[in-house]
Amino acid sequence: MNDDSRLAEWISEQHSRQPVQSTAMTVADGGRFRVTRVGAGQGSPVVLLPGMFDNRRLYLWPGGGGLAEALAGSGLDIWIVERRGAGGVAVDTGVRAGWEEMVRIDLPAVQRLIATHNGRPAFWVAHSFGGVALARAAAETMQQAQIAGLVLVESAVDIPLLANRVVAATVQASMWRGMFPARLFRLGPEDEPVAAFQDAISWGRAERAGGELSAALQAVRVPALAITAPRDVIAPAGRCKRLAQAFGSADRRIQSAARRHGFARNHNHESPLLHPSASADVFPFLRDWFSARLDECPPDTAVTAPVGRHRLQYTVELDAPPEWTFDVLTHHWATLWPVRHRRVRAGVHPRAPDGLRSVRAQRALGVWPIQEEIVGHRPARLIEYRTIRGPVRNHFGRIELTAVPGRGTRLDYSISFDTPAWVPGRLLAAVLDVTWRFYSLPRLRHQTGGGGW
C-alpha cells in the first residue's frame, strides 16, 4: 500500500459463522471509509461495493448470512468497501464524498491494499450505482492486470429518477447542508452525500449526451457479468444491459435474474442480494462464476442431495470412454428423453453452456412447467441436477462415471424425489423406470457405442 493511505487498527467483530474484522481507511485527500474483511483470507480476493443509500448489510446480513458469508464459506477472501460517510465513518469538514473521489482515489487505494495483503487479482462486485463507479474505475484508474473479473448487480448509469429535473434539483438542494436525509425518507439505511448525487446526475447527463462512459468501457477487457432484474424500476433491465454491452470484454455476460431463467423469483432492485431465496439461487451462481474463471471446482460440500421418499438406482456399462459418455450426457441429454428440453440459462463457464448452473426447461405431460438446474459438473466424472420448478419436489439426479478396462465406462445413476399428496409417487417412479430402461438407456447406448469417439 502506498504511503498516501493508512489504516486504523483492525477491530474483530462477532458474527454468526465467519471471522469478521473492520477498519477505517484514510486516503490521500483525507477521505475516510470503512473496510471489512470476512473469512480466513486464504483464497482469491472478492471485493464487494454497496450502492447509494446502503452499507455493508447488503452483503453481510446483520442476523447472519449474505453474499459475503456465502463466499467466505467457499474459501474466498472477502472485502467489503463502503463509501465515504457510510458505516459510521463520518465525512470530515472540507472533504468531498462523491463518486468521483471513489473512482479517482478510493478504489485504486483499495486495490493497492488488497494487492499488499493477498497478492492475487481480485474479483469486484458492486450493486446499483456502485457498479457504475466500479466500471468507470476499471476503465480509468484501476490496474486491469489486478482485476480477475467484474460483477455489476442492477447497475445503470442513466437512472430515470435522477434524469427528472425536479428530483435532481431536490436532492442537490442547499437545504440539506451536504447530506441528503435518505433515512428520513426510508430510502435506505444510510444518508447520501449531496456530492454523490451531483456526480451521478452529471455522469448520467454525459452518457445521454454522448455515451461518455460507454466509450471508456470499450477498453475494459476483463471478464464481466451483469445481473439485471425484470422487476427493477430503479435501474431498469434495459438500461443495465446497455451499460454492460459497452464492455470490451470477450468474456461478457448479461444475466436476467428471472423465474424463466431458473431463479426462484422475478427479482427487483435489491432482492438478488437481500432476499432469503438469493442464498439458493443467486449466491451459488456467483460463486461458481468465480470458480469457473479461476479454473477451480466448487467445493464438494456445495450440493447436499435431498432425501426423497422415492428412489431409483441404476448401474450399467457402456462401450465408450468416460470423456465421450460425459459429452453425450452434457450436450445431448434432450435426445435421451421423450420430452422436449430447451436451455433457458447457460452455465457459468463460457465454454460449457450446458454445464454447471445451466438450467433446462420442459413440460411434464405438456402441461406442468419443469426446470432442472445442473448443480454438479465435473468433466468425465460427475453430473448432478435438481428440479427447481415443477410439481415434483426434491427431485435430485446424480450420474457418476468410472473408467473400466477396455475403454468402457461404468455409469451409476441415482434418482430421488418426493411428490405432493395429489401426485401418485409410485406411479411416477414406475413411469421413470420404464422410460429409462426402454427409451433413454437404449438411446444412450446407441450414441456411445457408435465408435465415433
Secondary structure, DSSP 4 states (H G I P E B T S, - for coil): --TT-EE---EEE--SSS-EEEEEEE-TTS-EEEEEEES-S-S-EEEEE--TT--GGGTS-TTS-SHHHHHHHTT-EEEEEPPTT-TT-PPPTT---SHHHIIIIIHHHHHHHHHHHT-S-EEEEEETHHHHHHHHHHHHTS-GGGEEEEEEES--SS-HHHHSHHHHHHHT-GGGTTEE-TTTTTS-SS-EEHHHHHHHHHHHHHHHHH-HHHHHHTT--S-EEEEE-TT-SSS-HHHHHHHHTT---SSEEEEE--GGGT-SS---SSHHHHSGGGGTTHHHHHHHHHHHHTT-PPPGGG------SEEEEEEEEESS-HHHHHHHHHHSGGGGSSS--EEEE--SSTT-TTSTT-EEEEEETTTEEEEEEEEEEETTTEEEEEEEESSSEEEEEEEEEEEETTTEEEEEEEEEEE--TTS-HHHHHHHHHHHIIIIIHHHHHHHHSSS--
